[in-house]
Amino acid sequence: MKIAVQSLTKRYGTHMALDGASFATPADAGCLVLLGPSGSGKSTLLRVLGSLLTPDAGEVALGDERLAWNEADTLRQRRENGFVFQGFNLFPHLSALENVALPLRAVHTRTDEDARRTALDTLKTAIDSLERRYVPRSTFLDKARYPQTFAGTMEELRDHHLMSYDRTYLIQTQGVRISDLESQISTLSLRLDTLTIERNKLFQDLAESKRSVAAMRETIRKLATNLQAKDRLLFAMVDSIFIPYGKDLSRVGDMQKEAISHKLEQANVVTRVYDIASDNVTFLEATQLQGKDYAAMMDQYATFSNRWKGLREKMVAVASAPTPSEPGAAPAAKPKAGMKGTSITTAPVPKPAPGSEVDSILAVWNERMQKTFWTAIQKEFTDKGIPVTSFSDARTFSESIRSYVQMAKTSGEDPSVFVNEVWKARIDKEWRDALTKDAMLGKTEYAALDKLVLHALVAGSSPELDELLSPYGVAFTELVPVTP
């Protein structure tokens, strides 16, 4: 942009800062430098060009527009020009992003969201420019800033910018607005209440029903679906509460943390989490699950536990201890009378960690699930009269099976009932999905036990064994040499 100055004059009292200054710049000039000794009027001239100062006389033209020194034009010019002060003039209580965004909001009447977006783009350009300018001097800067490096400093700047960018754009990129999220929270809360009413009816039906086994299974299926739906809806509501504040809660201000805590309390989030876990405990007590049901239950427990762990970490991040003057604050320590000449000070009782009661009910859920699971598997063996030693977890189950295999081999006991009616017909078909989970036996150990049962507990002729091993694509004669 071309700048033309004609006979510009500015006086401060008796000091003449500008005395008839005149010059013109080329129209295609990209960067200009104004040189001169201290007190020669450089800052005064720049302030006039930026419409921050009115000259006593003279004319200034920016491009095709001649500056008029009335209030309306001056304000308009200030909005259209960028000006970096010699002393920076930044607010120390604001971040770099907030300093850049402030004039966009106050002067240009931009919305907070628009101002932050523009400021972020501006800062990105500034970081790129800074790197291009100083990368030729990076070796010198590395020595001057040792142990820090120029590259490390630039990377840190870009990381800070990226975190701010993520926080600002998170809601936009997900196509969500805070008002929409508030509405979504209310809707999800209502749906959760509706599911709770439905759950109560299903539990009642289950307790009172004397219908057929098929009808009972249908009630159990509906109840399990209800609990899983409540699980999903609850954590969708939790996500809606946290989304506006970004991923890094350590950078969220105290007022925002207080707002999050209020929303969590208002939505009864911790109580709802506890209720869902408690419902699953009740579900395990009121029903007799089949083998394949446990695989889904274990997945649900693992997912629920991980989600709760993430929520608890967020709750700890936003939790702030109230001051003694705040409601709910722990009372200050009070001295007690002790022996003569002494006093005893009692410390306040520490507040429990957020959601500690949820941790307790989750432990009960897992304990109850493990107990009913292994008890049901044990029953598969006892119903067929197979004298395996009792077990209560994956380790003791594996030991029990191996012990029985060894006993059968030693005694020459017929393993056909154990192999065909229990292991193949029940354990492998009904319980394999749950047993092969990493939290239980795992696939490797289950495969080892399966191989042990099929290869070691064998009796009878080779054709019978070939039929037994046919699902695995091998013949007994290929595994065990036949002695003539």
C-alpha angles and dihedrals in degrees: 000000000000118000120199123186122184126189094331115187132183127169130190104200105298094345116097106212096172120023111187096316114188132176143131131213128215113265092236096048110134101182129016130185123208111208129189143121123278112287095020093119103260095133092044092052092049091049090053091049089050092051090242092117132037115223123226091230142350138062135271127194124189108196107315094337123094112211116244114199098220121121098252096050092042092055091047092050091050090054091052098045129071118218129185112196122226090237092040092235092215123160107248093209092058128074122242090259093050092048090054093044096048098078090044089059100035100038105023095035091229119164117255091252094049092044093052091047092052092044091052091052090049092050091049090055090047092051091050091049092048092052094048091048098051105029091093087059095044094114091056092043091051089057093044094049098038126184085027119067133213091239091050092050092050091048090051090051091051091048091053090048092048093050091051090046091052092049093049098044100037096094094042095049090053091048093239134128126202091245089053090049092052089052090046091052091053092047093049091047090054092048090050090053089050091051090050090057090048091048092053091053092048092051089050091049090050093051096046102034120113094172130125124299089252091055091048091051090051091053090049090049092051091047093050090049090049093053092047091049091051089050093053095044093049095054091042086058090048090052089051090056095050102036097084091057099053131230102291105069091175087075094051116107125243093254091052091048089052090050091052092048090050092051092048090051093044091052091047088231098163092045091049092049090050092048093052092050090046090049090056091052089052090046091056091049095047099045140053105222124206123233097264091048091067095062090061091044092053092049090049092050093049093048093045092048093050092048091049090049090054092047092048091053089052091048090052090049093054097037114106124185110243119237117248089261093055123093111263094023117141111258117254117262112273124209117241126208111257135161117337111290093013138088131201120218118206117208119226116260107262116245114250118251114270110276097006089145089057090053088054095051091046089055089051091049092053093043092050092046092050092047096050091042097054092038090055092049091048088054090057089064099039092049088061094043095249107155100216116156115258119269136187105183143020095277096051091042091056091046091049094052093046091047092051091048091053092046092050092049092050097045097038091233117172106256098190096106092045094047103036106029101032112022101033100030099038116012098041096039102037107024107029096092091057097038094052093057115114091241089058125034097323125220096279097053093042090052090049092052092045091052091046092053095047098041104035104035097061130133132163135038129337094252090057090051092047089055090049093051097039095099087062095052095243137104125227091236089059091056104036121035111235112236112221 
